[in-house]
Structure formats: structure tokens, C-alpha cells
């Protein structure tokens, strides 16, 4: 008698003790639990490689037949599958238990290259194009003369805010005849949101919904079930690559000038696969690749990446490597961000040799901000907070002196809840960063909650500025130490924070941004990655309007996410001038012709200019 039969026999007896009853219930509970665990399904991607049939309908039918064989019925197959990849390559995403995934990967299903569990990926201007030499009026240059005419740049990102002036289609050519895409409707987005600039838009969320269906959400960011951008990231990258001309674009008065993308006359195709809360799943990213290949894009830009440790593209477990491989074989140049986990070695992502991996650099624009102390000594930091410094001279205090708990040092870098509100109220607070775990935005929230009216955040030189709800200025440790010395010496220390200014051409650039991944590749160190670097620090581009009072729809952002569309825009310029060039030829032209702009002039500045943060 097996254990199940024995259990059933015992539990049907009339005269059992309470102990036997308890054992019966426990055995039954354990048996049901095992069944539930076994039946728990997750989305898996069954990758089948190149299509065996040119007819998408036949490919999709084959996918359903394979699932029917596995699951036992057509109904179960239709309930299980969420995506069929049938244009650029063959495969499908389906809800499978662990044992089902193992079975379909086994020999009884020939043709299966890899079965991949659905994972999450993360999202990694007015001056930058002039800085790298892509000028609006370079009519003698074949590349800039075309301005990307006739090319289609596909953006796999968080969507688009179509009302931005950067997506105006004035002066745009008709939609290219090879375009086969659509303008998919959804929440607050319809066909009228597409034009000759944004010629198509799609959205993909099934993978994210399946991955997070049991998650208790606490995020307050509002997103849209449509191609409309809920977080602004996709809008920023799209306008950087191919935004139309916008005069007097600025961020609250800073960085004012003519905004444009690298290829302002190129068309845009939007593929929303990244979401405010969920991120970007493998299943959704692969579907975006599949549709982009079908629709006829010429360039694909992805400011998205894996998290380390990486899955190898060699054994086909990296969805971006898989999708970009098939796109490249169809003549589409794929450009990806390198990741923001630098400068630690081997943190680079998107390492496949067939795609272009982009690191981030600085440009020659800074936002110096004066800090005037009560002894009339003026020091300099950087900030992008305009029209917030209205307090004049107020008290300034070191955060360690107003710690709620003097027995730990959490107040030094203004960690949440570490400051005494009575002592911080109405004052500017000086904090010193101790590690990468605390940033200026978090510190400013702590100061604001304690009643402080301003923040001076001293840290190791770090590229990229952030906006705060109270005036916040970043300084180097040297300047921070000078301010601390004044606080310790003065009987009643006071300070005044001024508005930042925009200064161009006085600081040494480009240099690789502090946050940018540098390589080498942990997958294949012998393949040089990243391939190229482009501007990615404090880049101004279109953004989802935060509010009508303080925003004109442009934002300053930093990251390799911002560097990637710079290269995508230049790739579109090359493709427009040389329509028959392959992705390899375009990549070769990019990585073998880059040079340091006006080296002699910059070398002079480099030899005599201090760091703008004073460190």
C-alpha cells in the first residue's frame, strides 16, 4: 500500500483519535501544497532561433501545436501563451510550470534552442550636438545635410509624450514606403497622436503583468496602458535621437538654446516595453524587437540593460542579445546603453559583439552655483535648482551636530529620520556623503522633513545633477571641508545660496562620466566594450511635463541612457547618407572616425582649469 492509499484508508475510518485526525489533516495539507507548488506557473520564453517558415501565421500555428502537445489540449495552449514571436525570429512566451519548461527544453521537442525564464531589466539636447560637432548648418557635410531624412529610428523604452514640441512634424517628409507599422491606441493615446515624426507606436505589457501579478504595489507613479510615457525616460531618449527643432528650450531657465535631435528629420517608431513600476521584462522586450523588425525600422535604440551577474549571450539566455542579433541580420543597426554601474570593473551590460554599446561622457557645460558665507567668502558648487534660493542669509549647520542619535553616524550624510527637527528648522544643512547608498535627493528629503531650507551635499566628484524640492548644491569634499571649518569657527554661522548659472566652454571635456560602465566585458573580455562614448551628463531633452507652473516639458538627465540615443541619431545620419550600408559598416564608421574635439584648445583648458566642484 503506497503512502497516499494508506492515508486515504486511515482517514476514512470512523473511530480515529484526535491525533490521527490531526495527522490526516497535516498529510492532506502537505499533499495539496505540493500540488500547488508544482502547478505554479511563470512566464518562460521558448526560443526557436531563425524562422523555418516565412508565413507568420504558419509560425504562430506551429507554436500553438507545440504547446498543445505539451499541455494536452488546444484550450490549455491558448490560455498559456502570451506572445508569439513570428516576424524576426521564432519563439513564444507562455505560462509554464518548472517541470513543463524542463520538458519542452528536452529532446522530445526538437528545434528548441533555449528556454528562458522571464526576467526584469532596468532603464539605465541644446548643447551636446554642437559639442560633438553635429551642427545644424553644416550644409557641406553629407551626413548633417540630410539630417536623417528617410530613416526610421525605433525606440524600445517607456513610451513617448507626443504633445512635446520636439515631435512636431513640420517640414518632415512623408512616411517612408517601407514602413509597415501601426499607431496602437490605448489609455490617453489614439491615432491622432501619430504624425510624420512619430509614425508608429506600440505597447507591450503582458510579460510585466504576469511577472508582477501577485505583487503588493505601493508605487504612486502613474503610468498609462498605451504608448504614452508615464515616467519621461522614453520621451527624453526619443527627442535626443530625432527630436525636431525647438527654439529657446530650457530647464527652468538653465541650458537655454535650440533643442534638436541628432537626426531631426528622421522618423520615430515607439515601442513601449518598459513601465514605471515593473521595469522591462524579457517577454515584452523580445516582442518589441519582433514587431520592430516586422515594421521596417532602420535603427533601434535601447537605453535598457540587464543587471549583473549577466547571462551569456553565447548560450542564448540574454533577450536583448537575441533580439538584437535577429535585427542585425535583417540590416537594422542596434544601439544600446553600457550601464550605470561604473567605474567598477566588468559591470558593463549589453556585451554582444553585433550591437553598439555606448558609454557616457561629460560635455563642456556646467551649472556653477555660489555659496556665500557670513565671512564674505564665496565658494562654488553645482546645482540645477532655479528660483528656490530666496531666503538670503540664514543659519547654516553641520548635520552631525543636529543628530537625533549621537551614538551613530547616520546624520553625517543625512539619512532618513536622522536629524533633529528643532535644530534643523529654518537652516541650511551641510551633509557629507559616506557611500553610494545615500544621494543628494534622499539627503534633501531628510533635510526638508526636518524643516531645513537648503542642503549643501559634499561628496566625491560625481557626474550628473539632480533637482530637489529645496535648494540643494553639490560640492566636492575640499569645498565641503572649507564650509565646515567656517561653521566650527563662527559663533553664529550663516550662508546664502545663489541661483545657478549656465557656463559653456570653460571646463575640460569630454571625459568618461563617473557613473558610466567602462568594461571590460565579463562575458568575453577579448571583445572590446563599450564600443564608443557619447554625451550622457546633464543632457536636456523633452520630458513628460511634471506640472504647468514649473515645467516647460524639458528635463536635464544623466546616464548611459542619454548617451545611447546620441549614437542612434548619428547612425541614422549615416544610414540616410548611405542607405545600403550594413550595420557592420555603420558601426565601423562610428568607432573608427571618432576624435577629440579641438584637442589643442581643450588641452590648454585642461592644464589650467580646476574642477568646477573645487575638488
Buried (B, 14 or more C-beta within 10 A) or exposed (E): EEEEEEBBEBBEEEEBEEEEEEBBEEBEEEEEEEEEEEEEBBBBBBBBBEBEEEEBEEBBBBBBEBBBEBBEEEEBBEEBBBBBBBBBBBBBBBBBBBEBBEBBBEEEBEEBBBBBBBBBBBBBBBBBBBBBEBEEEEEEBEBBBBBBBBBBBBBBBBBBBBBBBBBBBEEBEEBBEEBEBBBBBBEEBEEEBBBBBBBBBBBBBBBBBBBBEEEEEEEEEEBBBBBBBBBBBBBBBBBBBBBBBBEEBBBBEBBBBBBBBBBBBBBBBBBBBBBBBBBBBBBBBBBBBBBBBBBBBBBBBBBBBBBBEBBBBEEBBBBBBBBBBBBBBBEBBBBBBBBBBBEEEBBBBBBBBBBBBBBBBBBBBBBBBBBBBBEEEEBBBBBBBBEBBEBEEBBBBBBBBBBBEEEEBBBBBBBEEBBBEEBBBEBBBBBBBEEEEBBBBBBBBBBBEBBBBBBBBBBEEBBBBBBBEBBBBBBBBBBBBBBBEBBEEBEEBBBBBBBBEBEBBEBBBBBBBBBBBBBBBBBBEEBEBBBBBBBBBBBBBBBBBEEEEEBBBBBBBBBBBBBBBBBBBBBBBBBBBBEEBEBEBBBEBBBEEBEEBEEEEBEEBEEEEEEBBBB
